[in-house]
Amino acid sequence: MRKRLSSIRPSRRLLFAAGTAAAASTVASAATASAAATAELAGAGAYGSGVLGAWERQARAISGVSQIRKARETDGVFMFGDSIGVQDGPSLARQLSSHGIKVAVHNWAGRPVTPAVDALDTWAQDYGLPHRILMSVGSNDIFTPPAVAAQVERTMQIVGEDRTVFWVNIQAARTGHGPAVQVSDQRNSAWINLQLAEAQRRHANLRIIHWAEHLAAKPNRLANYLRDGLHPSIPLGQNARNALIVDALKSG
């Protein structure tokens, strides 16, 4: 499995294709957008996807000290995620447990990459790190995509060269928004994924879990595996995404 994962070369065509169908079907009507759509565009932020709202009071799932220490002592997995992690984390933990892998999670809905890396840094100092780190963040960085590259580098500095970082790349084209925002979401998702791909070329111990490419590989997956253009559907999308993660972690 290690060879197959590392041999996948991120494709710009696939990265941009994932989600384009969801957005493009309505783009033609943008010229006659309603006043509500115009208002949405006015608040679309510097990169077209809007602005990041307050996330600190949103739902979170953070393991207790005993679970963190068990995962560390058994050389399991530390996971840092966002709302997808909050939703899919319990199912993922059960699957990993069935393979004898303990996981400690720090998942927080709405959180972008920077505070997730802050949490990684804190755990590294307080508990030490296992040899596998799972980063399931980046979806909330569509609002400021240039911020991601520096945080990926910071992550690799924290973990060092003897541990492996598994990073799930992203797909966003939120169906609750108008066509212009969906296209911006898709462009910004591809931008973030390309930053991850560039970082992987510099760091042999960074492995990308190719969620975006998996969604792009078959026409019906976007509709079936995402319930809102971002979050995995349950159970189809959740099972598909978690299966990619489990296979990657088992190989590492």
C-alpha positions in Angstrom: 0.0 0.0 0.0 2.9 2.4 0.8 4.2 2.1 -2.8 0.7 2.7 -4.3 0.1 5.8 -2.2 3.5 7.4 -2.7 3.3 6.8 -6.5 0.1 8.8 -7.0 1.1 12.1 -8.6 -1.4 14.8 -7.8 -3.1 15.9 -11.0 -4.0 19.5 -11.6 -6.8 18.3 -13.9 -8.3 16.1 -11.2 -7.9 18.7 -8.4 -9.8 21.3 -10.4 -12.3 18.8 -11.8 -13.5 17.6 -8.4 -16.6 19.7 -7.7 -16.6 21.6 -11.0 -19.7 19.7 -12.1 -21.5 20.7 -9.0 -20.8 24.4 -9.5 -20.7 24.6 -13.3 -24.3 23.5 -13.8 -25.6 26.7 -12.3 -22.8 29.1 -13.4 -24.7 30.0 -16.6 -27.5 31.7 -14.6 -25.0 33.9 -12.7 -25.6 36.8 -15.1 -29.2 37.0 -14.0 -28.5 36.5 -10.3 -31.0 37.8 -7.9 -30.4 40.6 -5.3 -29.7 37.9 -2.7 -27.0 36.4 -4.9 -25.5 39.9 -5.4 -25.5 40.4 -1.7 -23.7 37.1 -1.2 -21.0 38.1 -3.7 -20.5 41.4 -1.9 -19.6 39.4 1.2 -17.5 36.9 -0.6 -14.2 38.1 0.9 -10.8 38.4 -0.7 -10.9 35.0 -2.3 -14.5 34.6 -3.2 -15.6 32.0 -0.7 -16.6 34.4 2.1 -15.0 35.0 5.4 -14.2 32.6 8.3 -16.7 32.9 11.1 -16.1 32.5 14.8 -15.3 28.8 15.3 -14.2 28.7 19.0 -17.7 27.9 20.3 -18.5 25.3 17.7 -18.7 21.5 18.4 -15.5 19.8 19.3 -14.3 16.4 20.3 -11.0 16.2 22.2 -9.6 13.1 23.8 -8.9 13.1 27.5 -5.4 12.8 29.0 -5.6 9.0 29.5 -6.6 8.4 25.9 -3.8 10.7 24.6 -1.3 8.8 26.7 -2.6 5.4 25.5 -2.3 6.4 21.9 1.2 7.8 22.5 2.4 4.8 24.5 1.1 2.3 22.0 2.5 4.3 19.1 -1.0 4.9 17.7 -2.3 7.9 15.9 -2.9 11.6 16.9 -5.6 13.2 14.8 -6.2 16.9 14.3 -9.4 17.7 12.5 -12.3 20.1 11.8 -16.1 19.5 11.5 -15.5 16.5 9.2 -13.3 15.0 12.0 -16.1 15.8 14.6 -18.6 14.0 12.4 -16.4 11.0 11.1 -14.0 10.7 14.0 -15.9 8.2 16.1 -16.4 5.8 13.2 -12.8 6.2 12.2 -11.6 5.4 15.7 -13.7 2.2 15.8 -12.2 1.1 12.5 -8.7 1.8 13.6 -9.3 0.0 16.9 -10.3 -3.1 15.0 -6.8 -3.1 13.5 -5.2 -2.6 16.9 -4.5 1.1 16.4 -5.4 3.5 19.2 -6.2 7.1 18.2 -6.4 10.3 20.2 -8.3 13.2 18.6 -8.4 16.9 18.7 -11.2 17.8 16.3 -12.9 21.2 16.3 -15.6 22.3 13.9 -14.9 25.4 11.9 -11.2 25.4 12.8 -8.7 26.3 10.1 -5.2 24.9 9.8 -3.2 27.4 12.0 -4.9 26.6 15.4 -4.9 22.9 14.5 -1.2 23.1 14.2 -1.1 25.0 17.5 -2.9 22.1 19.1 -0.3 19.7 17.5 2.5 21.7 19.0 0.9 21.7 22.4 0.4 17.9 22.4 4.0 17.5 21.2 5.3 19.4 24.1 2.9 18.0 26.7 2.8 14.3 25.7 5.3 13.6 22.9 4.1 12.3 19.6 3.5 8.9 18.1 5.0 8.0 14.7 1.7 8.7 12.8 0.0 12.1 12.8 -3.3 12.5 10.9 -4.1 16.0 9.7 -7.7 16.3 8.6 -7.9 20.1 8.2 -7.8 22.6 5.4 -11.5 22.9 4.5 -11.9 26.1 6.5 -8.9 27.6 4.8 -10.8 28.2 1.5 -11.4 31.7 2.9 -7.6 32.4 3.1 -5.9 29.7 1.1 -2.4 31.3 1.0 -2.1 30.6 4.8 -1.8 26.9 4.3 1.7 26.4 3.0 3.5 27.9 6.0 1.4 25.8 8.4 2.3 22.6 6.5 5.9 23.5 6.9 5.4 24.3 10.5 3.7 20.9 11.0 6.7 19.1 9.4 9.1 21.0 11.7 7.1 20.0 14.8 7.0 16.3 14.0 10.5 16.0 12.7 11.9 13.6 10.1 11.3 10.3 12.0 7.5 10.6 12.0 4.9 10.5 9.2 2.3 13.0 8.6 -0.8 11.9 6.8 -2.8 14.8 5.4 -6.2 14.5 3.8 -6.6 16.9 1.0 -9.9 18.7 0.5 -12.9 19.2 -1.7 -15.3 22.1 -1.3 -18.0 23.5 -3.5 -20.7 24.3 -1.0 -24.1 23.7 -2.5 -25.9 26.0 0.0 -24.2 29.0 -1.7 -24.6 30.5 -5.2 -22.6 29.5 -8.3 -19.9 32.1 -8.0 -19.1 31.1 -4.4 -19.1 27.4 -5.4 -16.6 28.1 -8.2 -14.4 30.1 -5.7 -14.6 27.2 -3.2 -13.5 24.8 -5.9 -10.6 27.0 -7.0 -9.5 27.6 -3.4 -9.7 23.9 -2.7 -7.4 23.1 -5.6 -5.1 25.9 -4.5 -4.8 24.3 -1.0 -4.3 20.9 -2.5 -1.5 22.1 -4.7 0.3 23.6 -1.7 0.1 20.2 0.0 1.4 18.5 -3.2 4.3 20.9 -3.3 5.1 20.3 0.3 5.1 16.5 -0.3 7.8 17.0 -2.9 10.0 18.5 -0.1 9.2 16.1 2.7 9.5 12.4 2.2 7.5 11.8 5.4 4.4 13.7 4.3 1.8 11.5 2.7 -1.3 13.0 1.0 -4.5 11.1 1.3 -6.2 11.9 -2.0 -9.8 12.5 -1.1 -10.3 15.1 -3.8 -9.0 12.8 -6.5 -11.1 10.0 -5.2 -14.2 12.1 -5.5 -13.2 13.2 -9.1 -12.5 9.7 -10.3 -16.2 8.8 -10.9 -19.0 11.2 -12.0 -21.5 10.2 -9.3 -19.2 10.4 -6.3 -19.6 14.2 -5.7 -23.4 13.8 -5.3 -23.3 10.5 -3.4 -20.4 11.1 -1.1 -20.9 14.7 -0.1 -24.1 15.9 1.5 -23.6 19.6 1.1 -20.6 19.9 -1.3 -18.2 19.6 1.6 -19.1 17.2 4.4 -19.2 13.5 3.7 -22.6 11.9 3.5 -23.5 9.2 6.0 -22.8 6.4 5.5 -21.5 6.4 1.9 -19.1 9.4 2.0 -18.0 8.7 5.5 -17.2 5.1 4.8 -15.3 6.0 1.6 -13.2 8.7 3.2 -12.5 6.7 6.3 -11.4 3.7 4.2 -8.8 5.9 2.5 -7.5 7.0 5.8 -7.4 3.6 7.4 -5.6 2.1 4.4 -3.0 4.9 4.6 -2.4 4.6 8.3 -2.1 0.8 8.2 0.6 1.2 5.6 2.5 3.7 7.7 
